[in-house]
Amino acid sequence: MGNIRSGIRFVLVKPRSPGNIGSAARALKNFGFEKLVLVDPRLHDKKEPEYFERESRKMAWNALDILDSAETFPTLEDAVADCGLVIGTDFDPQDYCKVVTPEEGAEILASQAAPAAVLFGTESYGLTREELSKCDFVIRIPTDEKYRDLNLSQSLVLIAYLVFRAGGGGAEDLGRKERPASQIVREALANDFIDIAMDTGFVRQADSKTALELSHIIRQAGSSERSAGMLRSLAKRIKAKLKIVDQ
């Protein structure tokens, strides 16, 4: 399972707690994962400059190598640009999201041949609508209805464990799977169809709920290199007919 674990990155989007970042590193170390990614981490400006590093390192017990090698990106797009699969986590996903159980999400991740990312939103608000629209699947962790407040690091350790367990078999079949399209290609594909939708009046604003849902659908349809290539060719022909100029 070594190749599988090295290809999966755990992405914390705008994390606010240094303790959660350290705990995340420790959780990944326990299950043999190596890639921790931070997107625009929100530091506590009112604390002393050393606070963030001290607290995160204190929680990353015996996992300082994971913490020290964590990559930081300014945007989510940069963090997942080369990923063939992006799975989000959210307690209340949008209607257009393809929701899976933690076990189903783990099976999908464990069977992925190309780089994949699991996203965890901010401690207060989770993932935004726009961030969720970039996910192929969204994991919803079921909890008791009376109390739905899983900590970020608790959610991460659960998913890491399930992927670790799911990756125990089937690795020999990975080479025969269809090659996924990168996030850069899928982003361009979605933008092509949003341009078409705007030009035809199907949507009025590129960041509207309908536009985000359309973007999500197109990303799903173009999940493989072959399907993305076909859809991009179709989009280019349509744009040529409509005389839409690429921005």
Summary of the structure (lengths in Angstrom):
residues: 247
radius of gyration: 18.9
end to end distance: 42.6
largest distance: 59.6
contacts: 819
relative contact order: 0.15
helix: 49%
strand: 13%
